[in-house]
Amino acid sequence: MPLAMFVGFDNQLQNVVFGQALLRDEKADTFEWLFRQFRTCMGGRDPIVIFTDQDSSIEKAIGEVFATTYHRYCRWHVTNKYRLELNQLNTQHPGLLDTLTSVINHPLSPAEFVGASEAMLDKYTAHGLRVLAKLFDERKMWIASYFKEIFCGTMTSTQRSESVNNVVKRGYCDNSTPIHEFAKSFLECLEHTKENETRETYNSQGPSVPYTQYRYDKQLARVYSRAVYHEFKERFLSSTAFFVRAYPNKANYFLVSHTRPPTEFPWLQHEFWVKAIVSRDMPEESVFECECMRMEHTGMFCPHLVCVLTNLQVEHVPSKYIPKRYTREARVDTAFDRHDRMFSGPSGETKASRMLELLPDWCALQRSSVMSSEAVSKCKELLREALDVIKEIPHDVGPPAPTVAAQNPVLEEQSVSASAPPVSNTKGGCRGSAARDGGDAVPAPHFSRPQTAEHTRRCSTCHRSGHNAATCGREPPPKRPRGRPVGSGRGRGRGGRKGGGGRRYVEEDDIDGEESEMELDDESGSESDY
């Protein structure tokens, strides 16, 4: 069965599985049902952008369900379809694949992409090639230059989904795993992912060490999560390869140029216009824009903007340029513990699902109330009134309330007991000791093992049935003598260095003497003495 997974990333730039489903087929109606269910689970919100492979059924279903979502193709799936043809072209024209990769990744605008692709075709005399024509026919759906203004975060393909899919197949289950085992295995996979997320969240709570002593750098080190700030440090290091010049005839505009412009691809842009309006009195009113639009596309600062921030000695970055998804406080709702007791109502709704339904509203009410003391007092008053009203509503999930149980008795098999299960009785003398102490004897188990020939008890000495070792007439084998031999020098008996009180082996003469005494006792018939 096809496994459909919705995978994104969190504030630690780690993979997050938003949902998954097993499908019977890959038809448009099935995908439409899948997307509607996913939209319901996400609180009725549409995703900003979704990356899929080139499937007409998926494309049709997305258009029907997600009206405000930007649908784009995965870059890897598009190029992988023509992998063999591209390898043959690279053999005929060495260096073609490297140039094609640069044309796909680096152009900033659609006009620049067209110019770069024409320069590539002229260089390798590749005009009229069917493979390149098919690649460029749908360029608006997978070339980043055509959706730079759309926020995609750190995703331009389905690589994160393929990564999670690979982890599930290699470590937890495969196509031969039964349904019930698949559910358990996939839950273990999700728990492992949550453990990694929790570990990274804990590590991010440590003291922030800024990369430099600039004021804005200290601010970002304090606000960003650890993984995002590490990415920012890479951008800061790249910004040292640029220098800034102010535009003489246009205020608040700067030209950021690379110190070593690339010569391999002459069409590659190495100068960028940056707009920077810095307000010292009202830092939140500052404006920063770059021609590359990486801020709008990824939500992070590009090296060109970082270079301008450093050159202008900016002290504070406005909050509108710091997406909440990249901060330490990205999670605002309380996480639900999956180990809580599971209760379900007559309609199939669980207590956990109802808690998750109320949780966003309650957290929003709490965040709004704590901003003023008057709001806190009003919120407490309204909550008390709401609690009095809710207490009068009968329960329909879990164990019944005391007042409702008398009016509407619930059948025993429909209720969930909150008490601990009975402890099983131990073996041995517990059953007899309870009777000896005057208590009630523990009743015999309802199942007794049949005493067949295979389960009959046997004597541990002669291995015959009908008696045990205490009543067996056969003498047990002699025991091995204990202690150390005489004269070993380490004992405390006779022959030891310190002497007295120690044990020693019995000598042969003593054994013969004891045997003779035993024989006399047997002849006299004093078996009880022996």
Summary of the structure (lengths in Angstrom):
residues: 530
radius of gyration: 39.9
end to end distance: 79.9
largest distance: 135.2
contacts: 1243
relative contact order: 0.06
helix: 44%
strand: 9%
